[in-house]
Amino acid sequence: MFDELADGVYRRHYGFLALNVGVVVGDDAVLVV
């Protein structure tokens, strides 16, 4: 459960960082949207 939440937060945070540098890949793009 905790791992899933941590993974979600990590992916969301990584998604925003990726968006900032203009690179959005795979699942991160879905989460950013």
N, C-alpha and C positions, 0 to 999 in steps of 0.2 A: 504493500500500500504506500508506504513512505517512498520507496524507490520509484513508484509510478508518479507520485506527486513531484518528487525531485526532478525526474526526467522531464516532466511537463514544464516545470519552471525553467529548467536548463534550456530546453528546446525553444521556449517562448523568448527567453532572454537572448539566446543565440540568434533567433529569428530577427529580433529588432536590430542586433548588431550587424547581421548580414544585410538587412535592409539599408542600414546607414552607409554601408560601403558599396551598395548597389548590387549585392550578390545574394540572391535568395534561392535556396535549393530544396527541392522535395517537400517533405512534411513541414519544414519551417515556414514555407510560403503559405501553407494552409493556416498555420497557427497565427502568422502575422496578420492575415486577412481576418 
